Amino acid sequence: MFTLYAIPNCDTVKKARMWLAEHRIDYTFYDYKKQGIDRQTIEHWLTQKTWEELVNRSGQTWKKLPDSEKPTDAKGAIALMIDKPSVIRRPLIESNGQIVALGFKADDYEKTFS
């Protein structure tokens, strides 16, 4: 079973969800904008990806941050992701505790979910 971590109104997430539906891939949707995200989950993800990979530095949430609030290390990134989960790159898809996809690229999804 897959868990898709994201926010529902993101265009990239909409594309990923459409792709998953078209390919009949079942998943649980975790809306971290509404449900929040905890330190333990983020720290677990950081055993698999760097904080630079997890933080979406091309998104509006990041761009609107003053430079003084932009993290320069994992500790600062964790605090930011907890406080503003929309800064987490999305969608993040996990299965059995492992990140299987981060972001959306149809070619990558084809390889991952085939």
N, CA, C and O of each residue as an XYZ file, in Angstrom:
456
protein
N       0.835     -1.190      0.000
C       0.000      0.000      0.000
C       0.875      1.247      0.000
O       1.924      1.294      0.642
N       0.425      2.231     -0.719
C       1.156      3.480     -0.846
C       0.454      4.588     -0.071
O      -0.772      4.611      0.039
N       1.253      5.501      0.461
C       0.725      6.714      1.067
C       1.294      7.882      0.283
O       2.507      7.989      0.098
N       0.409      8.754     -0.175
C       0.806      9.930     -0.920
C       0.672     11.125      0.012
O      -0.431     11.487      0.421
N       1.805     11.734      0.343
C       1.846     12.916      1.212
C       1.863     14.147      0.321
O       2.711     14.270     -0.563
N       0.921     15.061      0.554
C       0.852     16.246     -0.294
C      -0.203     17.209      0.223
O      -0.744     17.057      1.318
N      -0.472     18.200     -0.607
C      -1.618     19.080     -0.390
C      -2.464     18.981     -1.657
O      -1.915     18.919     -2.757
N      -3.783     18.966     -1.525
C      -4.626     18.637     -2.677
C      -4.669     19.673     -3.794
O      -4.937     19.309     -4.940
N      -4.418     20.937     -3.510
C      -4.586     21.956     -4.544
C      -3.332     22.224     -5.371
O      -3.329     23.140     -6.193
N      -2.290     21.464     -5.175
C      -1.039     21.619     -5.926
C      -1.191     21.007     -7.326
O      -1.669     19.881     -7.461
N      -0.786     21.743     -8.361
C      -0.907     21.256     -9.734
C      -0.102     19.976     -9.969
O      -0.567     19.066    -10.654
N       1.087     19.908     -9.408
C       1.917     18.707     -9.567
C       1.246     17.502     -8.913
O       1.274     16.396     -9.452
N       0.652     17.725     -7.764
C      -0.055     16.652     -7.066
C      -1.261     16.194     -7.891
O      -1.533     14.997     -7.984
N      -1.969     17.131     -8.478
C      -3.120     16.779     -9.322
C      -2.684     15.896    -10.489
O      -3.363     14.926    -10.828
N      -1.551     16.235    -11.101
C      -1.032     15.426    -12.213
C      -0.669     14.023    -11.729
O      -0.986     13.029    -12.383
N      -0.007     13.955    -10.584
C       0.389     12.655    -10.038
C      -0.835     11.816     -9.698
O      -0.876     10.625    -10.006
N      -1.828     12.426     -9.069
C      -3.044     11.691     -8.699
C      -3.786     11.197     -9.943
O      -4.342     10.099     -9.944
N      -3.790     12.014    -11.000
C      -4.438     11.597    -12.243
C      -3.693     10.407    -12.842
O      -4.310      9.446    -13.302
N      -2.358     10.478    -12.834
C      -1.559      9.377    -13.363
C      -1.829      8.100    -12.564
O      -2.036      7.034    -13.144
N      -1.828      8.209    -11.249
C      -2.067      7.040    -10.403
C      -3.460      6.456    -10.654
O      -3.621      5.237    -10.710
N      -4.456      7.314    -10.802
C      -5.827      6.845    -11.072
C      -5.893      6.131    -12.423
O      -6.497      5.065    -12.540
N      -5.271      6.725    -13.438
C      -5.278      6.118    -14.782
C      -4.600      4.750    -14.785
O      -4.958      3.876    -15.574
N      -3.628      4.571    -13.907
C      -2.896      3.303    -13.842
C      -3.394      2.391    -12.712
O      -2.787      1.367    -12.397
N      -4.506      2.796    -12.126
C      -5.185      2.008    -11.080
C      -4.258      1.629     -9.926
O      -4.230      0.488     -9.466
N      -3.505      2.630     -9.479
C      -2.613      2.454     -8.336
C      -3.351      2.980     -7.103
O      -3.680      4.163     -7.026
N      -3.607      2.097     -6.149
C      -4.294      2.492     -4.916
C      -3.319      3.165     -3.958
O      -2.158      2.770     -3.853
N      -3.803      4.172     -3.274
C      -2.982      4.872     -2.293
C      -3.891      5.538     -1.275
O      -5.084      5.736     -1.507
N      -3.299      5.874     -0.153
C      -3.963      6.677      0.864
C      -3.422      8.085      0.724
O      -2.213      8.290      0.615
N      -4.329      9.056      0.729
C      -3.904     10.450      0.604
C      -3.732     11.047      1.998
O      -4.649     11.007      2.818
N      -2.556     11.595      2.254
C      -2.257     12.243      3.529
C      -2.057     13.726      3.250
O      -1.060     14.126      2.648
N      -3.005     14.531      3.689
C      -2.966     15.975      3.471
C      -2.234     16.629      4.639
O      -2.833     16.905      5.678
N      -0.940     16.873      4.461
C      -0.198     17.415      5.593
C      -0.458     18.886      5.841
O       0.018     19.442      6.831
N      -1.192     19.512      4.972
C      -1.618     20.887      5.248
C      -2.705     20.855      6.340
O      -2.738     21.717      7.220
N      -3.579     19.861      6.269
C      -4.652     19.713      7.260
C      -4.226     18.848      8.438
O      -4.559     19.145      9.585
N      -3.487     17.773      8.153
C      -3.139     16.802      9.187
C      -1.817     17.106      9.881
O      -1.512     16.541     10.931
N      -1.040     18.002      9.287
C       0.264     18.295      9.855
C       1.261     17.194      9.552
O       0.927     16.183      8.934
N       2.469     17.403      9.989
C       3.530     16.408      9.815
C       4.388     16.454     11.067
O       4.649     17.531     11.604
N       4.822     15.307     11.530
C       5.576     15.287     12.783
C       7.077     15.124     12.548
O       7.521     14.679     11.490
N       7.821     15.493     13.551
C       9.284     15.444     13.502
C       9.787     14.028     13.185
O      10.718     13.859     12.398
N       9.173     13.027     13.795
C       9.618     11.647     13.606
C       9.521     11.233     12.133
O      10.432     10.592     11.608
N       8.426     11.595     11.471
C       8.260     11.255     10.057
C       9.326     11.946      9.213
O       9.956     11.316      8.364
N       9.525     13.230      9.446
C      10.533     13.971      8.677
C      11.928     13.407      8.932
O      12.708     13.243      7.995
N      12.243     13.114     10.172
C      13.567     12.545     10.480
C      13.747     11.196      9.797
O      14.847     10.866      9.354
N      12.671     10.411      9.709
C      12.750      9.133      8.996
C      13.018      9.374      7.507
O      13.847      8.691      6.906
N      12.315     10.345      6.916
C      12.562     10.665      5.508
C      14.002     11.110      5.299
O      14.609     10.814      4.270
N      14.543     11.820      6.280
C      15.921     12.305      6.156
C      16.964     11.187      6.224
O      18.143     11.428      5.967
N      16.545      9.979      6.562
C      17.465      8.842      6.471
C      17.549      8.340      5.029
O      18.413      7.532      4.689
N      16.627      8.838      4.181
C      16.561      8.388      2.791
C      16.869      9.478      1.775
O      17.369      9.202      0.685
N      16.566     10.714      2.142
C      16.781     11.860      1.258
C      17.418     12.976      2.069
O      17.262     13.034      3.289
N      18.131     13.851      1.395
C      18.710     14.999      2.088
C      17.619     16.047      2.306
O      16.581     16.024      1.646
N      17.868     16.959      3.236
C      16.879     18.012      3.465
C      16.731     18.877      2.215
O      15.653     19.406      1.946
N      17.818     19.019      1.451
C      17.758     19.801      0.220
C      16.823     19.158     -0.805
O      16.183     19.857     -1.591
N      16.746     17.832     -0.796
C      15.834     17.143     -1.706
C      14.381     17.254     -1.230
O      13.458     17.339     -2.040
N      14.196     17.253      0.074
C      12.838     17.300      0.629
C      12.209     18.681      0.587
O      10.988     18.801      0.481
N      13.015     19.714      0.668
C      12.478     21.075      0.669
C      12.335     21.554     -0.776
O      13.282     21.511     -1.561
N      11.134     22.007     -1.101
C      10.839     22.501     -2.444
C      11.241     23.972     -2.541
O      10.475     24.864     -2.176
N      12.438     24.204     -3.033
C      12.944     25.572     -3.107
C      12.486     26.322     -4.348
O      12.878     27.470     -4.556
N      11.665     25.690     -5.171
C      11.122     26.406     -6.325
C       9.654     26.780     -6.111
O       9.045     27.419     -6.969
N       9.089     26.387     -4.980
C       7.684     26.673     -4.697
C       7.461     28.052     -4.091
O       8.394     28.713     -3.637
N       6.204     28.462     -4.098
C       5.838     29.785     -3.594
C       6.109     29.947     -2.099
O       6.507     31.024     -1.655
N       5.898     28.893     -1.326
C       6.121     28.996      0.123
C       7.573     29.371      0.389
O       7.853     30.249      1.206
N       8.496     28.707     -0.299
C       9.919     28.989     -0.142
C      10.252     30.397     -0.620
O      10.951     31.146      0.063
N       9.748     30.747     -1.791
C      10.073     32.045     -2.384
C       9.594     33.216     -1.532
O      10.205     34.285     -1.536
N       8.503     33.011     -0.805
C       7.963     34.084      0.040
C       8.685     34.208      1.382
O       8.499     35.192      2.098
N       9.500     33.223      1.722
C      10.233     33.276      2.991
C      11.340     34.321      2.946
O      12.074     34.407      1.961
N      11.466     35.111      4.003
C      12.640     35.984      4.071
C      13.898     35.117      4.173
O      13.858     34.027      4.743
N      14.989     35.593      3.631
C      16.239     34.820      3.661
C      16.601     34.379      5.077
O      17.170     33.304      5.268
N      16.276     35.195      6.055
C      16.620     34.866      7.442
C      15.875     33.641      7.954
O      16.291     33.043      8.947
N      14.769     33.250      7.292
C      13.990     32.077      7.714
C      14.309     30.839      6.888
O      13.822     29.750      7.191
N      15.116     30.994      5.856
C      15.465     29.848      5.011
C      16.554     29.032      5.703
O      17.592     29.570      6.089
N      16.311     27.729      5.857
C      17.278     26.907      6.588
C      18.588     26.717      5.835
O      18.650     26.772      4.607
N      19.613     26.494      6.616
C      20.927     26.212      6.039
C      21.431     24.837      6.470
O      22.537     24.431      6.115
N      20.606     24.127      7.241
C      20.972     22.787      7.692
C      19.705     21.967      7.956
O      18.590     22.483      7.890
N      19.901     20.691      8.252
C      18.771     19.772      8.462
C      17.912     20.189      9.646
O      16.686     20.095      9.580
N      18.531     20.646     10.720
C      17.772     21.053     11.900
C      16.796     22.181     11.560
O      15.626     22.130     11.940
N      17.272     23.181     10.855
C      16.416     24.291     10.437
C      15.352     23.847      9.441
O      14.222     24.333      9.478
N      15.712     22.920      8.549
C      14.758     22.415      7.556
C      13.636     21.632      8.229
O      12.477     21.744      7.832
N      13.974     20.844      9.240
C      12.951     20.091      9.976
C      11.953     21.049     10.604
O      10.742     20.867     10.476
N      12.459     22.066     11.281
C      11.574     23.048     11.925
C      10.688     23.736     10.891
O       9.500     23.945     11.135
N      11.254     24.090      9.741
C      10.479     24.740      8.689
C       9.399     23.806      8.142
O       8.258     24.229      7.957
N       9.743     22.543      7.882
C       8.775     21.592      7.330
C       7.626     21.333      8.302
O       6.484     21.145      7.882
N       7.928     21.324      9.595
C       6.866     21.139     10.592
C       5.970     22.370     10.620
O       4.745     22.250     10.671
N       6.575     23.546     10.588
C       5.828     24.801     10.669
C       5.071     25.113      9.377
O       3.944     25.607      9.419
N       5.683     24.827      8.245
C       5.088     25.137      6.940
C       5.210     23.901      6.037
O       6.079     23.853      5.166
N       4.339     22.901      6.246
C       4.471     21.658      5.475
C       4.357     21.831      3.963
O       4.790     20.960      3.209
N       3.779     22.943      3.513
C       3.676     23.131      2.064
C       5.041     23.380      1.419
O       5.145     23.436      0.194
N       6.088     23.528      2.236
C       7.439     23.680      1.691
C       8.054     22.314      1.341
O       9.103     22.257      0.700
N       7.413     21.231      1.755
C       7.915     19.887      1.437
C       7.627     19.585     -0.040
O       6.518     19.798     -0.529
N       8.651     19.087     -0.731
C       8.475     18.721     -2.144
C       7.348     17.704     -2.233
O       7.237     16.797     -1.408
N       6.523     17.873     -3.245
C       5.359     17.009     -3.349
C       5.109     16.594     -4.791
O       5.533     17.243     -5.748
N       4.402     15.486     -4.893
C       4.025     14.578     -3.826
C       5.200     13.712     -3.384
O       6.149     13.475     -4.132
N       5.101     13.262     -2.171
C       6.041     12.289     -1.639
C       5.232     11.017     -1.447
O       4.224     11.016     -0.742
N       5.672      9.944     -2.070
C       4.954      8.674     -1.964
C       5.838      7.684     -1.226
O       7.010      7.490     -1.549
N       5.228      7.063     -0.219
C       5.939      6.142      0.658
C       5.239      4.787      0.629
O       4.017      4.705      0.499
N       6.024      3.741      0.752
C       5.496      2.388      0.865
C       6.380      1.615      1.830
O       7.598      1.553      1.665
N       5.753      1.031      2.833
C       6.493      0.261      3.844
C       7.653      1.053      4.440
O       8.738      0.516      4.661
N       7.410      2.334      4.696
C       8.426      3.170      5.327
C       9.506      3.689      4.399
O      10.434      4.365      4.844
N       9.400      3.382      3.122
C      10.416      3.813      2.158
C       9.829      4.802      1.168
O       8.725      4.599      0.661
N      10.562      5.871      0.892
C      10.147      6.826     -0.127
C      10.347      6.159     -1.488
O      11.458      5.761     -1.837
N       9.260      6.044     -2.249
C       9.359      5.435     -3.579
C       9.280      6.478     -4.688
O       9.685      6.216     -5.821
N       8.753      7.669     -4.360
C       8.681      8.741     -5.356
C       8.666     10.079     -4.636
O       8.081     10.227     -3.563
N       9.326     11.045     -5.256
C       9.370     12.402     -4.726
C       9.213     13.344     -5.908
O      10.070     13.390     -6.790
N       8.112     14.097     -5.926
C       7.791     14.906     -7.087
C       7.017     14.064     -8.080
O       6.604     12.947     -7.768
N       6.821     14.595     -9.269
C       6.107     13.832    -10.298
C       6.766     14.001    -11.650
O       6.929     15.110    -12.158
N       7.139     12.865    -12.216
C       7.581     12.761    -13.598
C       6.995     11.449    -14.105
O       7.267     10.387    -13.547
N       6.201     11.522    -15.151
C       5.502     10.347    -15.652
C       6.452      9.184    -15.940
O       6.139      8.036    -15.625
N       7.606      9.474    -16.536
C       8.574      8.410    -16.856
C       9.062      7.708    -15.584
O       9.197      6.485    -15.556
N       9.323      8.490    -14.538
C       9.773      7.908    -13.282
C       8.670      7.067    -12.650
O       8.935      5.988    -12.119
N       7.441      7.556    -12.706
C       6.314      6.801    -12.153
C       6.132      5.487    -12.905
O       5.832      4.454    -12.307
N       6.316      5.537    -14.224
C       6.188      4.330    -15.045
C       7.164      3.256    -14.558
O       6.799      2.086    -14.443
N       8.396      3.658    -14.277
C       9.412      2.711    -13.790
C       9.090      2.239    -12.369
O       9.208      1.053    -12.063
N       8.689      3.161    -11.515
C       8.447      2.854    -10.098
C       7.244      1.952     -9.906
O       7.293      1.031     -9.091
N       6.164      2.194    -10.635
C       4.904      1.515    -10.375
C       4.582      0.413    -11.369
O       3.476     -0.126    -11.347
N       5.528      0.062    -12.246
C       5.234     -1.009    -13.221
C       5.514     -2.378    -12.669
O       5.318     -3.375    -13.363
